């Protein structure tokens, strides 16, 4: 494996960079980075109600449509990851294929996007933690995401989570990968368990996906359905983060392309089954609860309390590793741009800590950026839809 590592370092040298980051990630850790960024447990729990509220149960059909489109993107990403296995994937690919200006734009946009995405993932804790234990509702009493109490508490919980993920990212890629891999294992077990619970508690058949939920079909159902597709589009992103970690992955030209495709496909399959299962198991499709509370409502109603709580804790773990993965990807992107002198403070942002083998300054800047996004939104009771 040392010979491999040397080969990977020489490969990197040909692009004009020396190996500064520690090359520690194997196949599963690489897959875990992509899967945890997509994080179907986090994102479907967070936005199921949104998709359902627009288009009823038939919003499910946005899922396969978005998957097909995103798989085409994944094929392009896989090709580029094999060709340019460099940190800061989106930025590096854009500048090498489309020139410096395109690369600069892509990099800046992607950093801003990832900061907002990490903030949106962090506040998802509000969906689960107050359901696990009332003590997590630190601000006020109303846990609903759309209330000002709930939205403010989401900022408190999200900020605490970002402090934790920034710390993990600063300790080193080993700690990040280990926590991420354990978390992904928990998440996959959780997804299978949730699907199992839903299918064994089904109240209606899978033909529920043809029900438009009272949205009149003739008066523009397609419009409502396209809007509901925001939920699928919000979930199926981030599978490219295997490419972001290419300089820390062993044999990245082979591993990264595979894990990009695999992370998206596994997520699409698990997520699709979760959505159908929830629609089949929901106690009612018409009492308005599914649109406002989403999946925790279905879980709490079909599971006796201790098991429901265990699964909610599992979702909280998924939210932790999702936020961690997004922050990791963003910090590698920031490091990669700074190394090329494309950012203010490039000398500091482009340096790698000798001991931990990670760029600590970008992790801290990304963490602070995320907290800033949350603080600006204190008191905004629509914080979820705003960030999404």
Secondary structure, DSSP 8 states (H G I E B T S, - for coil): -HHHHHHHHHHHHHTT----S---B-HHHHHHHHHHHH-HHHHHHHHHHHHHHHHGGGGGHHHHHHHHHHHHHHHHHHHHHHH---SSHHHHHHHHHH-HHHHHHHHHHHHHHHHHHHHHHHTTHHHHHHHH-GGG--SSS---TTSHHHHHHHHHHHHHHHHHHHHHHHH-HHHHHHHHHHHHHHHHHHHHHHHHHHHHT-SS-GGGGG--TT--STTTHHHHHHHHHHHHHHHS--TTHHHHTGGGBTTHHHHHHHHHHHHHHHHHHHHHHHHHHHHHH-S-SSSSHHHHHTHHHHHHHHS-HHHHHHHHHHHHHHHHHHHHHHHHHHHHHHHHHHHTT-STTHHHHT---TTT-S-HHHHHHHHHHHHHHHHHTTT-TTHHHHH-
